[in-house]
Amino acid sequence: MKWKRSERLVEMTRHLLEHPHQLIPLTVFSERFQAAKSSISEDLTIIKETFEESGAGKLVTVSGAAGGVKYIPLMSDRAAREVIVQLIEELSHSDRLLPGGYLYMTDLLGNPQLMDKVGRVFAGAFANQRIDVIMTVATKGIPIAQAIARHLNVPVVIVRRDSKVTEGSTVSINYVSGSARRIQTMVLSKRSMKSGQRVLITDDFMKAGGTMLGMRNLVEEFDCELAGAAVLVESEHSEEVLVEKYRSLVKLRKVNERDRTIELDEGNYFKEGGDEA
Amino acid sequence: MKWKRSERLVEMTRHLLEHPHQLIPLTVFSERFQAAKSSISEDLTIIKETFEESGAGKLVTVSGAAGGVKYIPLMSDRAAREVIVQLIEELSHSDRLLPGGYLYMTDLLGNPQLMDKVGRVFAGAFANQRIDVIMTVATKGIPIAQAIARHLNVPVVIVRRDSKVTEGSTVSINYVSGSARRIQTMVLSKRSMKSGQRVLITDDFMKAGGTMLGMRNLVEEFDCELAGAAVLVESEHSEEVLVEKYRSLVKLRKVNERDRTIELDEGNYFKEGGDEA
């Protein structure tokens, strides 16, 4: 079948969106659509310009025999700010207040379109670095980790609190949780990472950063390298944060249980302190 | 800015793919692109035909004042079979064998492109039913649940084994696990579902179906309705399966720990028995 340009544009757009951060040789397109490489190149120019115009990301073209085209999902600062504003708006409802000053966030983590946007914001922020793995701790960080992983096209590894038979041999570390100063354990399947990989750690909530520190120790235990840290909501607290570099979207300033008010602010995402390691 | 047809096609394709199962009024497109509704309709016809040709899914057009266009992700039988073949191929490697005859599957659950395909297969199978919520049990079912949820554009709720302060008030049930015949507990945040919702339950692995049965009891406890069950890998076993209707992609026939061989087969996905409730 011979494809028209309009049909090629639709199908190539779909293919690129479904294969982010993956180099696609132009021959894949020219053979599939029975079209000359020059036509494919023209199609890609249209897609590239449209993606740039709408802030969806960029197309990177690599020339030569091993060349091709790669789609890098990005998010404009304006769109990233809209996500942050939406999160703050959602989180500020007083019925989210739980005993002990905790915030109910489970519904947001279960919202696929919101998680997709959060994943895109972080994937855009770390798009220029080599990231080989996204690491998180079960359970609540998983939706964020998976959303980032989808946009960066890298695997997710999930750290657990306890060892499971279905994980095979595991590596286990102890660390001190930040606020409660308790000794806690983290377990990760031995075959989940190879030495030398660059790891982005992520979680839904961070106070003093004990869990993040535990993940960092685990990264080192595997002879891997910390590439950065991404947090959905960080909480104001008196002590120093245990990880130096992280990016957060929202900052929880204060919870007043008597008035049932929640004070939220933008996280450090747009600030210099949030720069990746 | 005035958009050319080629640019509109790229941008509308992207918008539709990122908003599955969501009715988009044509005015959204005509206003954004400064184009007549008749031009938008022509664009949609091209996208519709291309999606159908490539098996990406269908565009449903609803006419009238409250009308618009909706993208339904689907997967052709051929593409679904390719996913199943890929899963069987991956799972048959003998180094996946763990003590006790378990299979290491964590890496597959952490592979975002594979999970995206699995999610699309199940989302396609349940596309014609009303599904309001995807339910799974922490931890390993989460990637599958999230992938299905993204393609159906419905929330994920995660059942836990223990109650957590960040979940607020919870509903807890006891059930008998299928193989070990132990009494186990499942906990779900009270505000995670409303009565009357239709729930698709999912998990990565099913033997006698105890966990699935627990989820079904929880669905009933919330006055909700079971819409179906989706399982990545089901295991051959002597007893009767505790849930009547489910769809599985892969069936684990036999594990031979001495020879280190794993016998796998297609699940019931394409068989009549797999029809949804």
Interface residues (C-beta under 8 A of the other chain):
Chain A: M1 R5 S6 E7 L9 V10 E11 T13 R14 L17 E18 H19 I46 I47 E49 T50 F51 E53 S54 A56 L98 P99 G100 Y102 L103 Y104 M105 T106 D107 G110 N111 P112 Q113 M115 D116 A138 T139 K140 I142 P143 Q146 A147 A149 R150 N153 V154 P155 V156 V157 I158 R160 V165 T166 E167 G168 S189 R191 S192 F205
Chain B: M1 R5 S6 E7 L9 V10 E11 T13 R14 L17 E18 H19 I46 I47 E49 T50 F51 E53 S54 A56 L98 P99 G100 Y102 L103 Y104 M105 T106 D107 G110 N111 P112 Q113 M115 D116 A138 T139 K140 I142 P143 Q146 A147 A149 R150 N153 V154 P155 V156 V157 I158 R160 V165 T166 E167 G168 S189 R191 S192 F205
